[in-house]
Amino acid sequence: MSRIKRFGVSLEEELLISLDKLVKKHKFPSRSQAIRYLVRKNIVEDAWRDNKTVAGCIVLIYDHHKRELVNKSLDIQHKFGNSVLSAQHVHLDHHNCLEMIALKSKARRLQELADSLISLKGIKHGKLVMSGM
Ligand code: NI
């Protein structure tokens, strides 16, 4: 764990009100925790924009009975095999499957993989979660 450093921050009153609203909304224990969150969020967004190596996760919900979709999804995941760390499949109910695919690669490649999967016919919901490392 890094050493904690203290520093003073000067903010316009409206910005401070906005910060406190954010603290309340996200249930941060303190302003410091909210500022940590904002700084890290910014670092992650920059890493994705600059096509750095990043980690992420794709969540998919789809109809288990659409066999063609399952095959297509597997083909795409094979094609991007170097980027896929693991995939977990959960049978939600008789019709619905949930798949969580953990990824690590250059940001643009992960976006390309996510777009290919999420746009498949039969996907009910799909989302790429961007994360940093
Ligand atoms: Ni299933």
Backbone and ligand atoms as CSV (ligand in chain L), in Angstrom:
chain,resi,resn,atom,element,x,y,z
A,1,MET,N,N,0.848,-1.205,0.000
A,1,MET,CA,C,0.000,0.000,0.000
A,1,MET,C,C,0.877,1.246,0.000
A,2,SER,N,N,0.554,2.208,-0.869
A,2,SER,CA,C,1.309,3.453,-0.934
A,2,SER,C,C,1.068,4.286,0.315
A,3,ARG,N,N,2.052,5.156,0.592
A,3,ARG,CA,C,1.891,6.072,1.719
A,3,ARG,C,C,0.835,7.114,1.384
A,4,ILE,N,N,0.044,7.462,2.363
A,4,ILE,CA,C,-0.990,8.483,2.157
A,4,ILE,C,C,-0.356,9.863,2.313
A,5,LYS,N,N,-0.568,10.726,1.328
A,5,LYS,CA,C,-0.104,12.125,1.416
A,5,LYS,C,C,-1.324,13.026,1.521
A,6,ARG,N,N,-1.186,14.069,2.263
A,6,ARG,CA,C,-2.278,15.032,2.390
A,6,ARG,C,C,-1.960,16.260,1.557
A,7,PHE,N,N,-2.998,16.844,0.964
A,7,PHE,CA,C,-2.815,18.112,0.258
A,7,PHE,C,C,-4.114,18.907,0.340
A,8,GLY,N,N,-3.981,20.217,0.245
A,8,GLY,CA,C,-5.158,21.079,0.292
A,8,GLY,C,C,-5.762,21.226,-1.092
A,9,VAL,N,N,-7.076,21.282,-1.172
A,9,VAL,CA,C,-7.747,21.471,-2.459
A,9,VAL,C,C,-8.625,22.710,-2.370
A,10,SER,N,N,-8.487,23.608,-3.347
A,10,SER,CA,C,-9.376,24.771,-3.402
A,10,SER,C,C,-10.415,24.538,-4.490
A,11,LEU,N,N,-11.679,24.693,-4.137
A,11,LEU,CA,C,-12.758,24.466,-5.109
A,11,LEU,C,C,-13.784,25.586,-5.032
A,12,GLU,N,N,-14.392,25.904,-6.155
A,12,GLU,CA,C,-15.520,26.822,-6.150
A,12,GLU,C,C,-16.647,26.160,-5.348
A,13,GLU,N,N,-17.509,26.996,-4.746
A,13,GLU,CA,C,-18.557,26.456,-3.884
A,13,GLU,C,C,-19.451,25.459,-4.635
A,14,GLU,N,N,-19.808,25.806,-5.894
A,14,GLU,CA,C,-20.710,24.909,-6.664
A,14,GLU,C,C,-20.057,23.552,-6.888
A,15,LEU,N,N,-18.732,23.567,-7.155
A,15,LEU,CA,C,-18.030,22.300,-7.377
A,15,LEU,C,C,-17.984,21.461,-6.113
A,16,LEU,N,N,-17.799,22.150,-4.992
A,16,LEU,CA,C,-17.768,21.441,-3.706
A,16,LEU,C,C,-19.137,20.818,-3.417
A,17,ILE,N,N,-20.207,21.555,-3.753
A,17,ILE,CA,C,-21.564,21.013,-3.580
A,17,ILE,C,C,-21.729,19.776,-4.468
A,18,SER,N,N,-21.227,19.870,-5.712
A,18,SER,CA,C,-21.302,18.722,-6.632
A,18,SER,C,C,-20.520,17.534,-6.088
A,19,LEU,N,N,-19.341,17.812,-5.518
A,19,LEU,CA,C,-18.522,16.736,-4.945
A,19,LEU,C,C,-19.269,16.053,-3.800
A,20,ASP,N,N,-19.893,16.868,-2.940
A,20,ASP,CA,C,-20.615,16.296,-1.796
A,20,ASP,C,C,-21.833,15.492,-2.249
A,21,LYS,N,N,-22.476,15.937,-3.349
A,21,LYS,CA,C,-23.599,15.174,-3.908
A,21,LYS,C,C,-23.103,13.813,-4.394
A,22,LEU,N,N,-21.926,13.823,-5.031
A,22,LEU,CA,C,-21.321,12.581,-5.525
A,22,LEU,C,C,-20.993,11.634,-4.365
A,23,VAL,N,N,-20.455,12.203,-3.286
A,23,VAL,CA,C,-20.122,11.417,-2.086
A,23,VAL,C,C,-21.383,10.720,-1.575
A,24,LYS,N,N,-22.490,11.494,-1.531
A,24,LYS,CA,C,-23.754,10.971,-1.016
A,24,LYS,C,C,-24.316,9.897,-1.961
A,25,LYS,N,N,-24.335,10.235,-3.258
A,25,LYS,CA,C,-24.928,9.341,-4.268
A,25,LYS,C,C,-24.220,7.987,-4.304
A,26,HIS,N,N,-22.888,8.006,-4.296
A,26,HIS,CA,C,-22.112,6.753,-4.385
A,26,HIS,C,C,-21.799,6.154,-3.016
A,27,LYS,N,N,-22.320,6.809,-1.963
A,27,LYS,CA,C,-22.091,6.347,-0.587
A,27,LYS,C,C,-20.603,6.219,-0.241
A,28,PHE,N,N,-19.797,7.178,-0.741
A,28,PHE,CA,C,-18.371,7.185,-0.370
A,28,PHE,C,C,-18.262,7.557,1.102
A,29,PRO,N,N,-17.338,6.947,1.836
A,29,PRO,CA,C,-17.205,7.285,3.255
A,29,PRO,C,C,-16.627,8.681,3.482
A,30,SER,N,N,-15.960,9.237,2.469
A,30,SER,CA,C,-15.342,10.554,2.650
A,30,SER,C,C,-15.133,11.232,1.296
A,31,ARG,N,N,-14.841,12.519,1.330
A,31,ARG,CA,C,-14.485,13.238,0.094
A,31,ARG,C,C,-13.216,12.638,-0.517
A,32,SER,N,N,-12.260,12.236,0.347
A,32,SER,CA,C,-11.008,11.658,-0.158
A,32,SER,C,C,-11.278,10.429,-1.023
A,33,GLN,N,N,-12.216,9.592,-0.548
A,33,GLN,CA,C,-12.523,8.373,-1.305
A,33,GLN,C,C,-13.166,8.729,-2.643
A,34,ALA,N,N,-13.990,9.762,-2.663
A,34,ALA,CA,C,-14.624,10.211,-3.905
A,34,ALA,C,C,-13.562,10.729,-4.884
A,35,ILE,N,N,-12.587,11.469,-4.370
A,35,ILE,CA,C,-11.523,12.013,-5.228
A,35,ILE,C,C,-10.652,10.874,-5.775
A,36,ARG,N,N,-10.356,9.870,-4.947
A,36,ARG,CA,C,-9.621,8.677,-5.421
A,36,ARG,C,C,-10.360,8.021,-6.585
A,37,TYR,N,N,-11.675,7.864,-6.395
A,37,TYR,CA,C,-12.518,7.243,-7.416
A,37,TYR,C,C,-12.446,8.033,-8.727
A,38,LEU,N,N,-12.562,9.349,-8.633
A,38,LEU,CA,C,-12.559,10.192,-9.835
A,38,LEU,C,C,-11.212,10.147,-10.552
A,39,VAL,N,N,-10.119,10.179,-9.776
A,39,VAL,CA,C,-8.774,10.143,-10.380
A,39,VAL,C,C,-8.568,8.805,-11.097
A,40,ARG,N,N,-8.919,7.699,-10.428
A,40,ARG,CA,C,-8.726,6.368,-11.032
A,40,ARG,C,C,-9.605,6.188,-12.260
A,41,LYS,N,N,-10.835,6.688,-12.182
A,41,LYS,CA,C,-11.768,6.608,-13.315
A,41,LYS,C,C,-11.162,7.311,-14.527
A,42,ASN,N,N,-10.560,8.463,-14.271
A,42,ASN,CA,C,-9.937,9.236,-15.336
A,42,ASN,C,C,-8.731,8.498,-15.926
A,43,ILE,N,N,-7.925,7.893,-15.065
A,43,ILE,CA,C,-6.742,7.147,-15.517
A,43,ILE,C,C,-7.175,5.971,-16.411
A,44,VAL,N,N,-8.226,5.271,-15.979
A,44,VAL,CA,C,-8.741,4.124,-16.763
A,44,VAL,C,C,-9.253,4.603,-18.121
A,45,GLU,N,N,-10.014,5.688,-18.121
A,45,GLU,CA,C,-10.568,6.204,-19.379
A,45,GLU,C,C,-9.458,6.638,-20.340
A,46,ASP,N,N,-8.406,7.242,-19.793
A,46,ASP,CA,C,-7.254,7.637,-20.624
A,46,ASP,C,C,-6.568,6.405,-21.213
A,47,ALA,N,N,-6.395,5.366,-20.393
A,47,ALA,CA,C,-5.733,4.137,-20.857
A,47,ALA,C,C,-6.518,3.523,-22.013
A,48,TRP,N,N,-7.852,3.540,-21.904
A,48,TRP,CA,C,-8.686,2.984,-22.981
A,48,TRP,C,C,-8.593,3.852,-24.232
A,49,ARG,N,N,-8.636,5.172,-24.037
A,49,ARG,CA,C,-8.576,6.081,-25.186
A,49,ARG,C,C,-7.219,5.977,-25.895
A,50,ASP,N,N,-6.148,5.778,-25.115
A,50,ASP,CA,C,-4.799,5.720,-25.692
A,50,ASP,C,C,-4.415,4.304,-26.132
A,51,ASN,N,N,-5.374,3.396,-26.134
A,51,ASN,CA,C,-5.163,2.019,-26.592
A,51,ASN,C,C,-4.048,1.296,-25.824
A,52,LYS,N,N,-4.004,1.526,-24.525
A,52,LYS,CA,C,-3.045,0.820,-23.662
A,52,LYS,C,C,-3.548,-0.597,-23.393
A,53,THR,N,N,-2.684,-1.433,-22.828
A,53,THR,CA,C,-3.125,-2.760,-22.401
A,53,THR,C,C,-3.991,-2.593,-21.151
A,54,VAL,N,N,-5.206,-3.116,-21.223
A,54,VAL,CA,C,-6.173,-2.922,-20.149
A,54,VAL,C,C,-6.862,-4.249,-19.821
A,55,ALA,N,N,-7.565,-4.270,-18.705
A,55,ALA,CA,C,-8.384,-5.424,-18.340
A,55,ALA,C,C,-9.842,-5.028,-18.486
A,56,GLY,N,N,-10.684,-5.993,-18.715
A,56,GLY,CA,C,-12.104,-5.694,-18.842
A,56,GLY,C,C,-12.929,-6.953,-18.720
A,57,CYS,N,N,-14.225,-6.782,-18.839
A,57,CYS,CA,C,-15.135,-7.931,-18.726
A,57,CYS,C,C,-16.345,-7.680,-19.623
A,58,ILE,N,N,-16.741,-8.718,-20.355
A,58,ILE,CA,C,-17.962,-8.621,-21.160
A,58,ILE,C,C,-19.028,-9.477,-20.471
A,59,VAL,N,N,-20.203,-8.893,-20.302
A,59,VAL,CA,C,-21.340,-9.634,-19.738
A,59,VAL,C,C,-22.365,-9.798,-20.855
A,60,LEU,N,N,-22.812,-11.033,-21.060
A,60,LEU,CA,C,-23.805,-11.311,-22.102
A,60,LEU,C,C,-24.976,-12.078,-21.499
A,61,ILE,N,N,-26.173,-11.723,-21.918
A,61,ILE,CA,C,-27.362,-12.516,-21.574
A,61,ILE,C,C,-27.962,-12.964,-22.897
A,62,TYR,N,N,-28.196,-14.256,-23.040
A,62,TYR,CA,C,-28.778,-14.730,-24.300
A,62,TYR,C,C,-29.641,-15.966,-24.107
A,63,ASP,N,N,-30.387,-16.266,-25.164
A,63,ASP,CA,C,-31.291,-17.417,-25.156
A,63,ASP,C,C,-30.494,-18.689,-25.406
A,64,HIS,N,N,-30.535,-19.566,-24.460
A,64,HIS,CA,C,-29.807,-20.836,-24.493
A,64,HIS,C,C,-30.222,-21.689,-25.703
A,65,HIS,N,N,-31.479,-21.532,-26.171
A,65,HIS,CA,C,-31.978,-22.365,-27.268
A,65,HIS,C,C,-31.482,-21.920,-28.637
A,66,LYS,N,N,-30.855,-20.754,-28.721
A,66,LYS,CA,C,-30.329,-20.280,-30.012
A,66,LYS,C,C,-28.927,-20.862,-30.204
A,67,ARG,N,N,-28.875,-22.102,-30.678
A,67,ARG,CA,C,-27.609,-22.844,-30.786
A,67,ARG,C,C,-26.609,-22.162,-31.724
A,68,GLU,N,N,-27.138,-21.593,-32.777
A,68,GLU,CA,C,-26.269,-20.935,-33.761
A,68,GLU,C,C,-25.484,-19.792,-33.114
A,69,LEU,N,N,-26.184,-19.087,-32.219
A,69,LEU,CA,C,-25.571,-17.963,-31.500
A,69,LEU,C,C,-24.406,-18.456,-30.631
A,70,VAL,N,N,-24.611,-19.573,-29.941
A,70,VAL,CA,C,-23.571,-20.122,-29.065
A,70,VAL,C,C,-22.322,-20.461,-29.887
A,71,ASN,N,N,-22.528,-21.094,-31.048
A,71,ASN,CA,C,-21.394,-21.439,-31.915
A,71,ASN,C,C,-20.665,-20.202,-32.417
A,72,LYS,N,N,-21.445,-19.210,-32.830
A,72,LYS,CA,C,-20.833,-17.964,-33.331
A,72,LYS,C,C,-20.034,-17.283,-32.235
A,73,SER,N,N,-20.603,-17.260,-31.031
A,73,SER,CA,C,-19.921,-16.627,-29.904
A,73,SER,C,C,-18.589,-17.334,-29.621
A,74,LEU,N,N,-18.612,-18.667,-29.663
A,74,LEU,CA,C,-17.377,-19.423,-29.409
A,74,LEU,C,C,-16.341,-19.170,-30.507
A,75,ASP,N,N,-16.798,-19.107,-31.758
A,75,ASP,CA,C,-15.880,-18.823,-32.880
A,75,ASP,C,C,-15.176,-17.485,-32.666
A,76,ILE,N,N,-15.962,-16.482,-32.284
A,76,ILE,CA,C,-15.400,-15.137,-32.077
A,76,ILE,C,C,-14.405,-15.169,-30.918
A,77,GLN,N,N,-14.771,-15.858,-29.828
A,77,GLN,CA,C,-13.870,-15.915,-28.666
A,77,GLN,C,C,-12.570,-16.639,-29.003
A,78,HIS,N,N,-12.656,-17.644,-29.896
A,78,HIS,CA,C,-11.438,-18.332,-30.334
A,78,HIS,C,C,-10.544,-17.400,-31.142
A,79,LYS,N,N,-11.192,-16.632,-32.007
A,79,LYS,CA,C,-10.463,-15.693,-32.862
A,79,LYS,C,C,-9.692,-14.673,-32.019
A,80,PHE,N,N,-10.271,-14.312,-30.876
A,80,PHE,CA,C,-9.635,-13.347,-29.975
A,80,PHE,C,C,-9.012,-14.066,-28.771
A,81,GLY,N,N,-8.613,-15.315,-28.992
A,81,GLY,CA,C,-8.138,-16.176,-27.902
A,81,GLY,C,C,-7.069,-15.559,-27.019
A,82,ASN,N,N,-6.151,-14.792,-27.599
A,82,ASN,CA,C,-5.070,-14.188,-26.815
A,82,ASN,C,C,-5.578,-13.154,-25.817
A,83,SER,N,N,-6.773,-12.620,-26.088
A,83,SER,CA,C,-7.320,-11.571,-25.220
A,83,SER,C,C,-8.232,-12.132,-24.132
A,84,VAL,N,N,-8.697,-13.366,-24.316
A,84,VAL,CA,C,-9.670,-13.942,-23.381
A,84,VAL,C,C,-8.943,-14.674,-22.252
A,85,LEU,N,N,-9.134,-14.216,-21.009
A,85,LEU,CA,C,-8.501,-14.860,-19.851
A,85,LEU,C,C,-9.337,-16.028,-19.359
A,86,SER,N,N,-10.631,-15.807,-19.260
A,86,SER,CA,C,-11.528,-16.874,-18.816
A,86,SER,C,C,-12.958,-16.510,-19.187
A,87,ALA,N,N,-13.796,-17.532,-19.261
A,87,ALA,CA,C,-15.218,-17.293,-19.526
A,87,ALA,C,C,-16.019,-18.177,-18.586
A,88,GLN,N,N,-17.021,-17.571,-17.970
A,88,GLN,CA,C,-17.876,-18.336,-17.072
A,88,GLN,C,C,-19.304,-18.300,-17.581
A,89,HIS,N,N,-19.907,-19.464,-17.624
A,89,HIS,CA,C,-21.271,-19.600,-18.130
A,89,HIS,C,C,-22.185,-20.004,-16.986
A,90,VAL,N,N,-23.271,-19.270,-16.818
A,90,VAL,CA,C,-24.240,-19.599,-15.763
A,90,VAL,C,C,-25.603,-19.801,-16.417
A,91,HIS,N,N,-26.290,-20.892,-16.091
A,91,HIS,CA,C,-27.644,-21.136,-16.607
A,91,HIS,C,C,-28.623,-20.440,-15.673
A,92,LEU,N,N,-29.161,-19.303,-16.085
A,92,LEU,CA,C,-30.019,-18.505,-15.208
A,92,LEU,C,C,-31.370,-19.184,-14.977
A,93,ASP,N,N,-31.986,-19.621,-16.088
A,93,ASP,CA,C,-33.246,-20.374,-15.997
A,93,ASP,C,C,-33.375,-21.188,-17.286
A,94,HIS,N,N,-34.546,-21.718,-17.534
A,94,HIS,CA,C,-34.730,-22.611,-18.690
A,94,HIS,C,C,-34.290,-21.967,-20.011
A,95,HIS,N,N,-34.511,-20.672,-20.145
A,95,HIS,CA,C,-34.223,-20.003,-21.417
A,95,HIS,C,C,-32.925,-19.198,-21.418
A,96,ASN,N,N,-32.592,-18.620,-20.267
A,96,ASN,CA,C,-31.554,-17.582,-20.253
A,96,ASN,C,C,-30.211,-18.052,-19.712
A,97,CYS,N,N,-29.173,-17.656,-20.457
A,97,CYS,CA,C,-27.808,-17.919,-20.021
A,97,CYS,C,C,-27.103,-16.587,-19.777
A,98,LEU,N,N,-26.236,-16.597,-18.792
A,98,LEU,CA,C,-25.397,-15.430,-18.494
A,98,LEU,C,C,-23.951,-15.844,-18.723
A,99,GLU,N,N,-23.231,-15.035,-19.494
A,99,GLU,CA,C,-21.821,-15.333,-19.710
A,99,GLU,C,C,-20.973,-14.133,-19.311
A,100,MET,N,N,-19.907,-14.410,-18.555
A,100,MET,CA,C,-18.985,-13.357,-18.134
A,100,MET,C,C,-17.615,-13.707,-18.699
A,101,ILE,N,N,-17.078,-12.835,-19.521
A,101,ILE,CA,C,-15.806,-13.112,-20.189
A,101,ILE,C,C,-14.767,-12.111,-19.682
A,102,ALA,N,N,-13.741,-12.623,-19.010
A,102,ALA,CA,C,-12.676,-11.759,-18.481
A,102,ALA,C,C,-11.612,-11.575,-19.558
A,103,LEU,N,N,-11.150,-10.341,-19.716
A,103,LEU,CA,C,-10.274,-10.002,-20.836
A,103,LEU,C,C,-9.063,-9.188,-20.410
A,104,LYS,N,N,-8.008,-9.328,-21.184
A,104,LYS,CA,C,-6.851,-8.440,-21.026
A,104,LYS,C,C,-6.199,-8.290,-22.388
A,105,SER,N,N,-6.082,-7.065,-22.841
A,105,SER,CA,C,-5.514,-6.820,-24.172
A,105,SER,C,C,-5.432,-5.323,-24.423
A,106,LYS,N,N,-4.991,-4.966,-25.627
A,106,LYS,CA,C,-5.050,-3.562,-26.037
A,106,LYS,C,C,-6.522,-3.150,-26.074
A,107,ALA,N,N,-6.793,-1.930,-25.625
A,107,ALA,CA,C,-8.167,-1.459,-25.480
A,107,ALA,C,C,-8.994,-1.596,-26.760
A,108,ARG,N,N,-8.394,-1.238,-27.909
A,108,ARG,CA,C,-9.170,-1.260,-29.146
A,108,ARG,C,C,-9.589,-2.682,-29.527
A,109,ARG,N,N,-8.701,-3.624,-29.242
A,109,ARG,CA,C,-8.995,-5.018,-29.543
A,109,ARG,C,C,-10.161,-5.524,-28.663
A,110,LEU,N,N,-10.162,-5.120,-27.404
A,110,LEU,CA,C,-11.251,-5.525,-26.510
A,110,LEU,C,C,-12.574,-4.916,-26.969
A,111,GLN,N,N,-12.518,-3.672,-27.420
A,111,GLN,CA,C,-13.734,-3.017,-27.917
A,111,GLN,C,C,-14.253,-3.745,-29.157
A,112,GLU,N,N,-13.315,-4.136,-30.032
A,112,GLU,CA,C,-13.671,-4.857,-31.260
A,112,GLU,C,C,-14.329,-6.199,-30.914
A,113,LEU,N,N,-13.737,-6.913,-29.940
A,113,LEU,CA,C,-14.292,-8.192,-29.495
A,113,LEU,C,C,-15.683,-7.991,-28.905
A,114,ALA,N,N,-15.823,-6.996,-28.052
A,114,ALA,CA,C,-17.125,-6.731,-27.418
A,114,ALA,C,C,-18.180,-6.385,-28.467
A,115,ASP,N,N,-17.812,-5.546,-29.439
A,115,ASP,CA,C,-18.771,-5.168,-30.482
A,115,ASP,C,C,-19.207,-6.400,-31.272
A,116,SER,N,N,-18.252,-7.293,-31.595
A,116,SER,CA,C,-18.576,-8.494,-32.366
A,116,SER,C,C,-19.558,-9.382,-31.607
A,117,LEU,N,N,-19.359,-9.516,-30.291
A,117,LEU,CA,C,-20.222,-10.400,-29.490
A,117,LEU,C,C,-21.592,-9.770,-29.225
A,118,ILE,N,N,-21.576,-8.508,-28.804
A,118,ILE,CA,C,-22.818,-7.858,-28.374
A,118,ILE,C,C,-23.786,-7.671,-29.545
A,119,SER,N,N,-23.232,-7.562,-30.777
A,119,SER,CA,C,-24.098,-7.331,-31.940
A,119,SER,C,C,-24.663,-8.630,-32.515
A,120,LEU,N,N,-24.275,-9.787,-31.966
A,120,LEU,CA,C,-24.789,-11.064,-32.486
A,120,LEU,C,C,-26.306,-11.133,-32.315
A,121,LYS,N,N,-26.957,-11.707,-33.323
A,121,LYS,CA,C,-28.417,-11.849,-33.276
A,121,LYS,C,C,-28.780,-12.834,-32.158
A,122,GLY,N,N,-29.667,-12.431,-31.267
A,122,GLY,CA,C,-30.079,-13.320,-30.177
A,122,GLY,C,C,-29.546,-12.895,-28.824
A,123,ILE,N,N,-28.560,-11.973,-28.847
A,123,ILE,CA,C,-28.060,-11.450,-27.574
A,123,ILE,C,C,-29.120,-10.504,-27.004
A,124,LYS,N,N,-29.562,-10.785,-25.770
A,124,LYS,CA,C,-30.609,-9.951,-25.166
A,124,LYS,C,C,-30.016,-8.716,-24.512
A,125,HIS,N,N,-28.835,-8.901,-23.928
A,125,HIS,CA,C,-28.155,-7.761,-23.315
A,125,HIS,C,C,-26.661,-8.038,-23.321
A,126,GLY,N,N,-25.891,-7.025,-23.613
A,126,GLY,CA,C,-24.446,-7.182,-23.595
A,126,GLY,C,C,-23.791,-5.895,-23.173
A,127,LYS,N,N,-22.738,-6.027,-22.380
A,127,LYS,CA,C,-22.064,-4.813,-21.920
A,127,LYS,C,C,-20.582,-5.100,-21.698
A,128,LEU,N,N,-19.774,-4.167,-22.126
A,128,LEU,CA,C,-18.328,-4.247,-21.855
A,128,LEU,C,C,-18.031,-3.354,-20.654
A,129,VAL,N,N,-17.413,-3.927,-19.636
A,129,VAL,CA,C,-17.000,-3.131,-18.480
A,129,VAL,C,C,-15.526,-2.844,-18.631
A,130,MET,N,N,-15.188,-1.562,-18.664
A,130,MET,CA,C,-13.792,-1.182,-18.818
A,130,MET,C,C,-13.153,-1.101,-17.448
A,131,SER,N,N,-11.969,-1.637,-17.349
A,131,SER,CA,C,-11.252,-1.525,-16.091
A,131,SER,C,C,-9.796,-1.226,-16.383
A,132,GLY,N,N,-9.062,-0.856,-15.388
A,132,GLY,CA,C,-7.641,-0.599,-15.562
A,132,GLY,C,C,-6.851,-1.750,-14.980
A,133,MET,N,N,-5.569,-1.536,-14.816
A,133,MET,CA,C,-4.746,-2.569,-14.185
A,133,MET,C,C,-3.853,-1.905,-13.157
L,1,NI,NI,NI,-26.716,-21.953,-20.088
